[in-house]
Amino acid sequence: MTLSRPSSLQLIRTILSGLAIVACMASTSYSQEATPPETAPAEATAPEAVAEEPAAAAPAAEAPADDHKAGDHKEGDHAHDEAHGDHHGDDHGDHHGEAAAMAAGMPLWTLLPFALLLLSIAVFPLVNHHWWDHNENKAIIVGILAIPVAIYLFAVWGAPGVHELQHKGKEYISFMILLGALYVISGGILVKGSLDGTPIFNTLLLLLGGLIASFIGTTGASVLLIRPLLRANAPRVKKAHIVVFFIFIVSNCGGLLTPLGDPPLFLGYLSGVPFTWTFQLWNEWLVVNGLLLVVFHIWDQLVFNKEELQRPGSQLEEVQKHEPLAVLGLHNFIFLAVVVGVIYSAGAGILNGGKPWPWGIQEILMLGAALVSYFLTAPKYRESNKFTFAPIIEVAVLFVGIFITMIPALLVLNANGSKLGLEHPWQFFWATGLLSSVLDNAPTYLTFAATACGVEGIKLEGAYLAEYLGDGSNQERAGILAAISCGAVFMGANTYIGNGPNFMVKAIAEENGVKMPSFFGYMAYSGAVLIPIFIIITLMSFRN
């Protein structure tokens, strides 16, 4: 469905207004002193007090402060927490104790909205996609499932529940501003003309997409390159496999190297993973994408040779007829560079004494870059790209529900992570990956990151993944987080619903006359191509 611009802006304002209310409520709550024990529910008690005297409520101020030992919590972690509006010292310990008590007291029904929302995202496009295409209907489902959770957290748990809502609200705003900025800016870059639709040029275009996906996002790279790829191969008969491999590489596996590449990694960055940490995954990136490019080139060459024999005339000459190539809206590359620079500078503490920027500065700068790009770019460029706000509004609607409903699930998984039997990197790789195949890979990443932290007794407060990684000397923890990162990014390619750009690319291809495989037909491709490659990467990187 294509929404009109006024409706799009109205929906965006509604979402942001709701988040502003949540943030204000949380700020008001935490500007006051700790709730005294006689008015605070048992969830504000320290975990030890709950264990020793189940019926007794301990003041929040007595929550143990040794969750973060003096030498364990780095100065940079404190700065990162401060950048996200978190408290330190006794308050930080309070939140740890409150979160643990909340997890212990969460009834099972609070986990159902998260599961049902993810199930809705997976099932509705298959059983009634015309109804699901309307963002208003998605908002109805989100409201039905998310509002009860928000009310429960606020009404039953009071200040600790509001703190969790505030924390996720900030993460959501940062997440959506990054995705929106990359989407708007890349949508203003128009690649006109076409390349040669030969196997070698197709392979080179997929290589280019895989390279830039880590820096402008898998969504941005997909929007930028899918139409030139389709124009280049317009004379060819069989081209569904080209789009499928485009989804494999450009829309998913290429985005592993920076937090800008794929939503799961940006959520990890917001939770304390250093900006440059994912660079160390270059070996996995190279192996997976390299093997995919080799398989694609051989496959495409065989298909091309078969067409050359079956169709009259020279297919090589036909696909080499192309319009002159031109790239318009080049100034938008400057704005993309601004976004990359802002994200890196915020995490590295540039111009802030080495401490991460306070929350809100990078968001304002990214939003400003997107707005300037939008108003400085000729509308005809976006019209030629068939740009609308509908896809990013869809993401905004669904993820506001995901961020709210996953709060109880993350707390429970964090508290019970050691009981799930996940210990080794290969287990986290396949568990994260298989769930990312049928659910969105961003919340799946956070789910298993919470599980890994729970195994180590690390609470989901502030830059908790920075605490999990520590100074980098713990190779076991680094290996597990690498496995979670690779599983979420790579295996989001296994199905159409594993990652946001997948369905978008499919829709654009079908709009241009490409007969794409069905849901299970696509899984036949991924099962034959991706799963063997993932087994190889398991043996190479995650076996021990």
N, C-alpha and C positions, 0 to 999 in steps of 0.2 A: 504494500500500500504506500502511496506517496502522499505525505501530509503537506498541507499548505504551510507557508512560513509562519503566519500568525499562530496557528495551532501548535506548531513546534515550539515557538518561543514561549507560548503560554504554558505548555507542559513543563518546559525547562524551569520556568519561574516557580511553578508549583512545587516541583521536586526540591529546588534549592531553598525555597521558603520553609518547607518542612524540615530540612536539615538545619537551617538557621535556628528554628525553634528548639530543636533538640540540643544544639550547641549552647544556646542561651540558657536552657534549663539546666544543663550540666554545669555551665560556668557558675550560675547562681548557686547551685547546690554545693559546689566545691569551694566557693568563696566563703562559706560559713565554716564554723568549727565542726569537728567530728561529732556525729550524732551521739548523744549520751546513751549508755547501755539500756536505760529503762525505756527509751523510745525506739531503739534500734532492734531489728529482728536478729535472730540467732545467726543470720548469715554474715554479720559483721564481726563475728568472733574469730579468733585465731584458730588455725587448724589443731594446734596442740590442745587448746582449751576444749574444743569440741570433742577430741578423742578422750580426754580425761573426765570431763563432766558434760555429758551430752545435753543435759537439761539446763545447764548454766550458760548465761550469755556473758562474754568477756568484752570489755570496752575495746573499741577499735584501736585505741592508742597502745594496747598491750599486744598487738600483733607482733610476732617475732621479727626482729630486724636482721637476723642472720641468714635470711634467704639469699642476700647478697653479701658475701663476706668482703671484708675490707679490700682484699687484693683482687677480688674477682670482677668487680664492676668497674670498667675502665672509665676514664674521664670522658672519652668520646661518647660512651654509652649514656652517661649522664647528660651530655649536651644534646644527644639525639632525643632522649626522653623529654628534655626541656623544649626542644623544637616542636614536639608534638603536644605540648601543654601538660605533660605528666609532672607529678610531684616527686620529691626526693626524700631521702632520710626516712623519718618515721612514717610520713604519708605513703612513701613508696612501699614500705613494708606492710602498711595497712592494706593497700590495694592487693598485695599478694595474698594476705590472709583472707581478705574478703572474697577474692576470686576463687580461692580453694574451697571456702565454705559454700559459695554459690554453686560450684561444680558438684559438691557433695549433696547439695539439697535440690538440685534440678530434677523435677519429675520427668518421666520418660516422654510425656506428651509434648514437651517443649522441643524435642528433637524432630518431631514429625513435620512441622512446617518447612524446615530446611529440606528434608528428604522429599516432601511432596512438591516443593517448588522446583527442585532439580529434576524430579520426575516429570513435572509438567513441561519444562523446557525440552526434555527429551521426547516426550510422547505426543504432545499437541501438534507439532509440525507434521507428524506422520499420520495422525488420525483425523485431523480437521484443520489443515493448514490455512484454509481461507479465513476461518474464524480467528486463528492465531496470528494471522498477518496484521491484524489491527492492533496497534499499540495500546489503544484504549482497553481492549480485552486482556492484554497482558497486565495492564495496571490493575484491573479488577482482581485477577488471580493473586498478584503481588499484595494488594491490600488485604484480601481475605486471609492470607497466610502470615503476613508480616506484622500487621497492626496488633493482633492479639499477643504476639511475642513482645512487642515494644511496651504495650500496656502492662503485661505481666512483669517485665523487668523493672518498670518504673513503680508500679503499685505495690508489688510484693517485696522487692529487694531494696527499694529506696535509693539512697545515694550510690551504693556499689553498682546497682543496675543502671543508673543514669550515667555513671562513669564509663561503663562498657558501651553504652549507646553513643556517648560523646566520642570515645576513642574510635569506634567504627565509623561514626559520621565523618570525622576528619579524614580517615583513610579513604572513605568513599569519595569525598570531594576531591582529594588529591588524585585518586585513581581516574575519576571521570574527566577532570581538567586535562590530565595528560593525554588520555585517549581522544578527547574532543579536540585538543590542539593539534595532535598529529593528523587526525582525520580531516579537519578543516584546512590545514596548511597543505597537506599532500593532495587534497581535492582541487586545489588551485593550480596544480602543475599539469599542463596538458601536453601529452606526447602525441603529436600529429604524424600522419603518414604511417608507413608500415615497414617492417624489416622483411628480409627473406624468410619464408616459412620453411626453410630446410632444416634437417635434423641438427646440423652444427649450430645454426643461428638460434634455434629453439633452445638448445642446450646452453648456449652462452647467455641467453636472456634469463633462463632459470638460475644460472650461476650469479648473474647480476642481482636478481631478486633475492637470492639467498644471502648475498653479501650485505645488501642495504637493509634487509629486514631487521637486523639487530640494531639499526641506528634510526630508522624512521618508523619502526613497528611493523609487525606482520600485516596489520590492517592497512597502514599507509603504503607499504610496498605492493600489496595486492591491488589496491585502488589504482595505483600509479601504472602498473605493468600489465594487468589482465587484458585491457582493451587493445593495446598495441600487439600483444601476443595473438589475440583472436583475429585482428586485421591481417597480420602476417600470414596466418594459416587459413584465411577465408577460402582460397581455391581448393583446399584439400577436403576429402570426403570424410575420412576417419580422423577425428581430432579430440575425441573425448579423453583419450589417454593423456593428451598434452595438458588438458585442464586438471586432470587428476594429479599428475606429477607437480603441476604448479601449486596445487593445494598442499601437497606433501612438503615441498621445499620452501616456497615463498610465504605461504600462509601459516606455516608451522615451524618446521625444523630449522629454518634459517634464522629464527629470532632468539637464539640461545645466548648470545654473547654479551648483551647488556640488559639492564632493567627496562630499557625502552623497547626491547624487541617483542616481548610477549607479556600480557597482563599478569600471569603468575609471578614473573620475575620482578615486576614493578611492585607488586604487593610484598614480595620478599624484601625489596629495597626499603619500602615504608616501614617494615618490621625490623630493620637494622642490618640487613645484608649490605656490605660496602658496594659502591657502584662498580668498582673494577673487579669484584670477586668473581663474577661470572666469566671474566676473560680466561680464567684457568680451565674453562670447559671447552677450549678451542679444539682439543684433540677429539672429543666426542662430536663436536660440531663438524669437524673436518671429515671424520670417518663416515658419519651418517649421511651428510649431504654429498660427500664425494661418491659413495656407493650409489646413492639415488641418482646422481647425474650420469654415472656410467650405465646403470640399468636403463635409465630413460633414453639415453642416446642410442643404445643398441636397439631398444624397443621401437623408437621412432624411426630409426633407419630401416628396420625390417618392414614396418608399415608403409613407409614411403616407397621402398623398392617394390612392394607388392602393388601399390597403386600405379607405379610407373609401368608395370607390366599389364595391368588390367584396364587402364583407361587410355583412350586414344590421345595422341599428342605427347609432348614432353612435359611431364609434371614439374621437372626441375625448372624449365623455362617459365612455366605458369606461376610458380610460387616466387620466382625472382622478379616478377612484375610488381613493382610497389611504388607507392607515392613517396615523394621526398620526405625524409625524416626531419622533424622540427620539434623542439621543446619550448613551449611557451610558459610564461609565469615563472621565469627563472629566479625572480626575486624571492620566491617562496623557499628556495633552498637556504637563503639567509635566515629565515624565520625557523626553519627546521634546525639549523645550527644553533640558533638562540635557545631553543628548547633543550637540545642536548647539553649545551653549555650551562644552562640554569640547573638542570638536574644534577650534573656532575659537581658544579660549584656548591650547590646546597649541601650535598653529602660530604664534600671535602672541606667545607667550612671556609672557602675562599672569601676574603674580605670580612671575615667574622672571627679572626684569631684562631682558625683551625677548628672551630666548633661548628657543627651543623647549624644551618640557618633556623631561626624560629619558624614554627609552622605558619603558613600563610604567605610568606614572601615569594617562595618559588611558585606557588599557585597563582598569585597575582601576576607575576611576570609571564608565566606560560599562557594564562588567559589573555593578557595584553598582546602577546605575540600572535595568538590566534585571531584576535579581533582586528589588529592592524593588517594582518595578512588577508583577512576576509574583505575588508573595505578597500584595500589597495589593489586587489586582483579584479580584473575585468570579469563581470558576470558571465560573459560568453564562454570563458574557459571552464567554469564549473558546469555550465549548461552542456557543453560538449562532453564533459565527463559524466553527464547525467547525475550530477551531485544533488542529493537531498539530505536533510537532517534526519530522515526517518531511521536509518540504521543506528546512528549514535543515540537517538532518543530511545530506541529499543533497548540498547545496552544500559542506558541510564535507568530505565524503568525496571528492568530485570535485576540489575545489580543493587538497587536500593533495597529490594526484597532480600537478595542473597546476603548482603552485609548485615541486615538485621536478624534474619532467621538463623544465620550460622553462629551467632554469639553463644547460645546454649551448647550447640554441638562442639564448638571449639573448646569451650571450658570443660566439658565432660571428657572429650578425647585427651585433652592435656592432663586431666586428673587421673585418667585410667590408661594412659599410653603404655605403661609397663606391662599391662595385662593382655595386650593384643598379640603378643608373640612376634612383633616385628623388631628384629635386631640388626640384620645385616643390610648393606646397601642394595643388594639385588632384590631383597624383599620389598624395600621401599620403592625401588625403581618400578617394579611390576605392579605393586599395589596402587601406587600413584598413577601410573600409566593406564592401567586397565580401567580405573574409575574415571580418569580424564577422558577416556574414549567414549563413555556414555553420558558423562556429565560435563559441565563446563570445567576447563582445566584450572581456572583461577581459584575458585573456592576449594577445589581438590588439593591444590598446592598448600593452601593454608591449613587444610584439615590434617594432612600428613606432617606438615611442619609442626603443628601443635602436638601431634602424637609423638614426634621425635623429641620435642622439648619435654613432654610429660615423662618420657622414659628417663630423662636426665634430671627430673625434678625442677625444671625451669618454668616459671609462671609466665603467662602471656601478658606481660606488662611492658610498655615502652618498646625499646629496641631489643626485644627478647631474642631475636635471631643473632644479633651481635653478641649477646651473652652466650648463646649456644655455640657460636664459632670461636669465641674467646680470642686469644692472640694468634690463632691459626696453627698452633702446634698440635692440636688434637686431630689427627688425620682421620680417625674413625667418624667423628662428627662431621668433618668436612666432606667425607665420602658419602655419608648419608644425605646431607643437604644437596650434594651434587646429584645423587641418584633421584631425589625428589624433584629437583629442577629439570633434569633431563626427562624423567618420566612424564611430567606435566606438559612440557613443551613438545617433545617428540610424539607422544601418543595421543595428543590432541588431534593428530592427523588421521587417526584410525577410523573415524566416522565423520559424517557431515556435522554432527552436533558437538564434537569435541572442542572446537575453538570457533570463536565468533566469525572470522573471515571465511570459514569453509562454506557456509550456506550462502554468503554474499557472493563469492566467486561462482558458485554453482548457478545462482540466479542470473548473474550477468552473462555467463556462458549460454544459458538457455535462452535468454533474451536475444542473444546474437545467433540463434539457430543451431547451437550445438546440442545434440541429444546426449544428455548426461546420464550416467548409470543411476539406477535406483539406490535407495538407502543400503540395501543388502548387496546390490551390485558393486557399489563403491567399497563396501567392506571386503568383497572378494579381491579387489585390487590391493587394499591395505594388508589383507591376510597373506597374499602371495608375495608382496614386495616388502612391506614394512616389518612384519613380524620376524622374518629371517634376519633382517638387518639389526633389529633390536636384540635378538639372541646373540649376535656377534658382539654388539656393544656391551652386553651384559658380561660376556666372557672376557672381554678386553678390560673393562673399567670397573665393574661392580661385582665381580665374582667373590672377592674377599671382603 
